[in-house]
Amino acid sequence: AGDTGFVTPPQLEEVLKLAASEAMVVPETSKIFARRLFKVFDTNGDGKVDENEFLVGMAVICAGTFEEKLELTFHAYCDRRNPYI
């Protein structure tokens, strides 16, 4: 997190770009996914991702069960207007 104690969308995008470059993912795809993940990580809906929200989200990505990762991915690609993939 930055000096404010929050992770900004561009900071999350940078983290995912680094991970994407290692996984050989197209950078534009990681940018889109970063925006979606930011919304999923922002569990209290305040438009910010605090350190706890960031750590919990990254823990799911890095060490979560298959089901937890699947749920996170589902929420990243679906929204209330269109609850289907």
C-alpha positions in Angstrom: 0.0 0.0 0.0 1.1 3.5 -0.6 1.7 6.3 2.0 -2.1 6.6 2.5 -2.6 3.0 3.7 -4.6 2.2 0.6 -3.8 0.5 -2.7 -4.8 2.5 -5.7 -6.0 0.9 -9.0 -2.7 1.8 -10.7 -0.7 0.2 -7.9 -2.8 -3.0 -8.2 -2.4 -2.9 -11.9 1.4 -2.8 -11.5 1.4 -5.8 -9.1 -0.6 -7.8 -11.7 1.6 -6.6 -14.6 4.6 -8.1 -12.8 2.7 -11.3 -12.2 1.4 -11.3 -15.8 4.9 -10.9 -17.3 6.1 -14.0 -15.4 3.0 -15.9 -16.5 3.3 -14.6 -20.1 -0.2 -13.0 -20.0 -1.0 -10.2 -22.4 -0.5 -6.8 -20.5 -3.8 -5.3 -21.7 -5.6 -8.3 -20.2 -3.9 -7.8 -16.9 -5.0 -4.1 -17.0 -8.7 -5.1 -17.5 -8.5 -7.8 -14.8 -6.8 -5.4 -12.4 -9.8 -3.0 -12.6 -12.1 -5.9 -12.0 -10.1 -7.3 -9.1 -9.9 -3.9 -7.5 -13.7 -3.9 -7.3 -13.7 -7.4 -5.8 -10.9 -6.5 -3.3 -12.9 -3.4 -2.2 -15.1 -5.5 0.1 -16.6 -2.5 1.9 -17.4 -0.6 -1.3 -15.7 2.6 -0.4 -13.8 2.9 -3.7 -10.5 2.1 -1.9 -8.6 -1.1 -1.2 -7.0 -0.9 2.3 -4.1 -3.0 3.4 -6.3 -5.7 4.9 -8.5 -6.0 1.8 -5.4 -6.2 -0.4 -3.8 -8.9 1.8 -7.0 -11.0 2.0 -7.5 -10.8 -1.8 -3.8 -11.6 -2.5 -4.0 -14.5 0.0 -6.9 -16.0 -2.0 -4.9 -15.6 -5.3 -1.7 -17.0 -3.9 -2.8 -19.6 -1.4 -6.6 -20.0 -1.6 -8.4 -23.2 -2.4 -9.6 -23.9 -5.9 -13.1 -23.0 -4.8 -12.0 -19.7 -3.3 -10.0 -18.8 -6.5 -13.0 -19.8 -8.6 -15.3 -17.6 -6.5 -12.9 -14.6 -6.8 -12.7 -15.1 -10.5 -16.4 -15.3 -10.9 -16.9 -12.1 -9.0 -14.2 -10.4 -11.0 -16.0 -11.2 -14.3 -19.6 -10.9 -13.2 -21.5 -8.0 -11.7 -25.0 -7.5 -10.3 -26.3 -6.4 -13.7 -25.1 -9.6 -15.3 -24.6 -12.4 -12.8 -23.5 -15.0 -15.4 -20.2 -15.7 -17.1 
